[in-house]
Amino acid sequence: MWAGKDKVHGRAYVDALVKAGFDKTAMQVTEDYSTVGNPAETLQFSVRWNDGQCLIGQVGPETGKPVTTVLPGLADGTCLLGDTRDIDW
């Protein structure tokens, strides 16, 4: 994804994870644009597995190379804190 034209679009990462077999309903992604309409400097995406672990990724012009990690999920069943996009496409 990072090498392609959609490297800073959350939907591209969600679609790639779905294609790899992950459940879209277990995903979160942050906005592609800031609250004033500028492209996001970074975007985060996550997917929660059945065992409660979360694959979390961060990409964007300010991160350099993509960064990923696996961490325990949050108590509320999510992976990311704060506002995330509805994945309804």
Phi, psi and omega in degrees: 000317187299331181277350185267177182289341181262025189296343177240032176242118183305322182300324181298320179289319177298313180299320179294320178293321176297316179299329179279357175106005179277152182279117182298330181290347179262013185253156171225152176209143178275172184291149176283340185230150177287175180293343177257009173092006177277151175302140180297140177287329173215156172224147180243148175220155180209159172218133181261132177268168181300331182277007177087001177275154181236128168275122182237133178233151175224131180221164176143167182301332183273353181264348188075241178282154175302146180238133177226154176203163173242126182226161175296145177291163178281159183299332181278004178093002179256181178241326184252141173275154175088190183283136174228163181284151168286131178261083186241022179264000000 
